[in-house]
Amino acid sequence: MPLAIFELPDGAEQVLEVPDDWSLMEAARRDGLDGIVADCGGGAICGTCHVQVDAAWHARLEPPGMAEEALLEVVPERCATSRLSCQVIMTPALDGIRVRVPSSQLEL
């Protein structure tokens, strides 16, 4: 099963197994990862599953859709590689993807 590495704001890492075709958000919620609140359950309407994708992995992702892009405009700590984890769908090609949970996500 592919793995995703989540870096927490304190620098700790949590490695999650993510089934193919699951979003990173689904795996984070299943495993109780702090900072991935996902109030809307993956509907891309709340922005509470924001992550910052490692630059080496960001280019491998499909570009964000219009709804995701609009939400990313208002999330705290947005950066050039910000994505909503509900919109990052795991594939074998993403095995080992690294993402960072912004500290502002822990405040939600």
N, C-alpha and C positions, 0 to 999 in steps of 0.2 A: 504494500500500500504506500502511495506517495506520502512524503513528509513535508510539513511546513514548519519553519522555525520563526517563532514570535519572540522578538526582543521586547522586554518590558521596560518601562521608564527607569527602573533602578539598575538596568543592565543585565538582569537575569534573563535567561532564555528558557522558553518552553517549547518543546518539540511535539507536534501533534501529527497523528496519522489522519490523513484526509482522503476519504474514498474518492475515486474518480467521479466527476460530475457533481460533487458537493462544492459549495462555496467555502472559502476560508472561514466566513462567519459561522456557518453551520457547525463546523468542527470546533471552533472556539467556544460556542455556546454549549455544545455537547460536553466538552471537557471543563466548563466553568472558568474559562480564561478571564482574568480580571481585565477590564477596560474595553471589552467588546460587548456592549450593552444590547445593541440591535433591537431597540424599542419597537420597530415596525416589523420585525421578524424576517427581514430580507427583502422588503418591498422597494428599497431604494428611495424612501421618502423621509427618513429622519436623520441620517448622517451619523448615528451613534455607533457605527462599526468602522469608523475611519482608521486606516492604517497608512503608514509610509513604507512603500515597497523599496527594498534595496535596489539601487540604480542598476546593478547587473541583471536584475530580474525584471525590472519595469519595462524594458523594451520588448520583452517576450509576451507581454499581455496585449490583448485586444484594446484599442483605445476606449475610453469611457464613452457611454452614450450621453445624450443630451441631459437626461434627468440626473444622472450621476454627476456630470460636470457642473450642473447648477447647484447641487448640494455641496460639492467640494468647494464652491466659491465662499461658503459661509462656515465651514468647519474651522475650529481653532487649530492652529499649528499646521495649516496646509503648507505643503511643499511641492516641488515639481513632480515628485513621484507618489503623491497622495492618491489613494483609491479607497472605495468603500469595499470592505472585505466581503460583503454580500454579493458583490459583482465580480469577484475574482474566483473563477470556477477552476477547480483542480483538474489537471490532466497529467499524464505521465511526464510530459515535457516540463512540468513545473515542479517535479520532485526536488525538494531541497530549497524551495523558495524561502526567502528571508523577508520578513516584514517587521516594522517597529510599531508598537502601540504608543501613540503620543501621550504625554503625561496628562493632558487635558481630558482624555478619555476616562481616566480614573476618577475624575471629579464629577462625572455625570450621575 
